């Protein structure tokens, strides 16, 4: 499979050179407060390399896990067993990522109500007072990721100083939306170590690292990279208005890499529409 991903990476590098895709590269000035909203335990590894670099810069990184992940069927575990296992995995991952705080909201996956989550997120934002919020988005096919993003848009409304950075979970943002890139070669081995602690989910989150390799090729940073879509809270609200998203328009990377380019091509018009909404203010 390495030969297949190598072909796609080479094609991405050529496309990046021809299109001159070169968004700003991110590094932290230090002293920042960071909050990550993870719809499920393991989703935060979508920006895990960036989090590791935040920690090295002396930033305080908190991660909030919204649901308990009981909906996964991996390993033949029952829902309660799976929820307990995934909380154990979070406890193992937290020190590897150097987290200053872990916030387990623990809503029962697929059984929660948005009226309960919005006030919980507002309380969390008040408690942690982040300078930067790493957020899921509607650029996804997983309904729970999209629901959490819409609740977060309501909870963060009016926080005009907040910088929101959408991170990739299962679906690539693509150069249509990416406006900030983090080279993560220096922390790639630590990130992979953290990912392996999510033993119940490693088969699916390995695809996340594949996207990071493609990101490094697209923007020619000499190693894997994490792609981000930065905006303010008002823009995030517009993007996540009920009728603004691209529900059903997007495709995640599959287990095997043969069709990976389709995940970048599908949903192009939806991404263009979302980009326009984010700039409308």
N, C-alpha and C positions, 0 to 999 in steps of 0.2 A: 504493500500500500504506500510505502514511502516514495516509490517511483511516481505514483499517481499524484500525490500531494506535491511532489517536486515539480511535476509538469504544471499544475495549477499555480504554484508559487511563481514559476518562471513567467507564466502568462500574465500573472498579476503585476510582476515587476515591469514587464514590457508595457502593459496598459498604463501603469503609473507614470512611466517616463514619457510616453506619448501624450498623456493628458496633463502632465505636470502637476499631479496631485501632491501637494506639499503643505498640509495644514501645520500650524505651530506645534512644536514639540513641548511637552509639559515637564516641568520640574517644580518641586515645592520650594517656596522661600523659607519654610519652617514656621513653627508656632501656630499652625492652623488647627481648627477643630473640624473633624470630619465625621459624617454620619453616612452609613450605607443602609439602604432598605433592600433586604433580600426577601423576595416572596416565599422562597423555600430555603431550608438549610442546604447549602452548596452554591446557591446562585451568586453569592458574593465573589466567588472565584472569577466571575466574568470581568471584574476589575481588580483581581487579587494582586497582580504585579504592581499596579498603581498603589494599592494599599500598603504593600511592603515598602515601597519607596517613600510613601508618606511617613511611615514609622521610622525609617532611617533618617528622615529630615527632622525628626522630633515632633511630628504632629500627633495629636491624640485621635485615634481612630476608633469609632464605635460602630458596631453592626447590629441592626435590628432584624430578627428573623420573624416574619409575619405568621407563617403557617408552620404546622408541625411535620409536614411532609408525609403524613400517613397514607396518602393516595398512591405512593409508589408500590409497585408489585414486585420489585427486585428481590431475588433470593427466596421467593415463596413466603416471605414474612407476612403475618397478619397486620392489620392497620395499627393496633396498639403497639405491637412489637416494633413495627417500622418507625413509629413516632418516637419511641424510646431510643431506638438505635440511632436515629438521626440526631437526637439531642446529644447523645454520647459523642457522635462524630464532631458536632460543633465544639464541644468541650476540648476535643483533641486538636482541632484546627486553630482555635483562638490563639494559643501561645505561639504557634508557628507564624501566623500572620501578625503577631505583635499587637493584638487588639487591646485598647485601653478599656473597652467596655463591651459587654455582650448583653443584648436586650431580647429576651425570648418572649415574644407575644404569644406564640404557641396556639394560634387559632386552628381549629380542626380543619384540615384541608378539605375543600369542596363543601364545607358545611357552615362557613362563616357568613356574616351579614355585613354589608358595607357601612351600615349605621353604627356598628360597633367599632370598626377599624378607623374611621375618620377621626373621632375624638381621641382614640389611642395614639394615632400618629401626631395629632396636634400636641398632646401632652409630651410625647417623646421629643418633638422639635423644641418645645420650651425647655425641657430638661437638659438636653444636650447642647442647645444653642449653636448649631454648626455654622461654620463659614462656608463649607462645601457639602453638598448633599449628592451622593451617588444614587441614582434612581433607575428603576425599571421603566419600561415605556410600552406604548401600544405597537411598537415595531417588534412584534412577536406573534407567535401563533398560540401560545399557551394562555388560555382564558384567565387563569389566576394571576399571571404576570400583568395582564392588561387591567384587570380589576384593581389590583394593588396600585398600579400607576395612576388610575383615575381617582382612587381614594387619596393618594398622596398629593395629587394636583389640588384637590379641595383643601386638604390639611395645610398646604404650604401657601395658599392664596394670601397675598398681602405682605409676604416676607420679601420685601424689595431688595434687601442687601444679600439675599441668599443666592449663591451660585449653584445651579443644578447641573450635574453631569450625567446624562443618560449613558449607561454602559450596556454592552451586549451580553445577552444571556444565551439564547439559542439561535438567534437570527442576526445576521450581519447588518449593521447600520448602513454600510457601503459609503463610498466617497460622496454620495449625494448629501448625506447628513453629517458626516464626521467633520468636526472643526477643531479637534484637539487630539494629539497622539502622544502616548507614553511609550518610549522604548523600554523594554523590560528584560533585555538580555542579562543584565547584571544580577537579577533576582529570579531568573527563570527556574533554576534548580530548586530554590526554596518554594516557589509557587507550585511546582510539580509535587514536591513533598507534601505540601498542604492538601493538594487535590487528592492525593492517594489516601489520606485519612478519611475521605468520603468513600469508603469502600463500597457501600450499597449503591452509589451513584456513579462510580468512576467510569463505567462504560459509556455513560452519556456525557459526562463533563469533559472527557478526553477530547470531544469534538470542539469544546471551547478553546482548548489550546491550539487546535488546528486553525481556528479563526485567527488566533494571535500570530501564527506563522504567516498566514496570508496577509494580515495587516502589516507586518514587517516588510513583506515584499511590495505591497501596493505603495508604501511610502518610503521604501528604500532606506531603512534605518539600521541595517546590518544585524538583524536578529528579530525575534518576536516583538510585537507591539500591541498595545491595547488602544482601541479606537473609542473616542468619546464624542458626545454631542452636547456641548455646553450651551446653556441658556439661562435666563432669569425665571423667577417663579411665574410671572405673568405669561411668558411664552410657553412654559410647561403647561399652564392651565389651558391656553388656547389649543395646544396640540392634543390635550386629553379631554376636550369637550366631547360629550356623548356622541355627537354626529361627525366628529372630525377624524377619528382614527381610521386605520386600515384593516379592521378586523377581517380575518380570513384571507388577506392579501399576501401574507408572508409565508415563507418556507424556511424551516431550520435545516442545518446540516444533518445529513443522515449518518447512520453508523459507519457506512463505507463511503469513501471519498469520491467515487466515480461521478456523482452528479452534483458535486459541491457548487459549481458555477451557477446552477439553477437557483440556489438560495440568494445569490447576488443579483440575479436578473429578475426574479419574480417580485412583484410589488413595486416596481420602479415608479409608476405613476402615483401610487400612494405615498411613497417617500417624497416625491417632488411636491405633492400637496402639503404634506406635513412640514416640509422645509419652508414653504411659503407662509404657512400659519405661524411658524415660530418667528418669522421676521416681520409679521404684520404690524407689530406695535411700533 
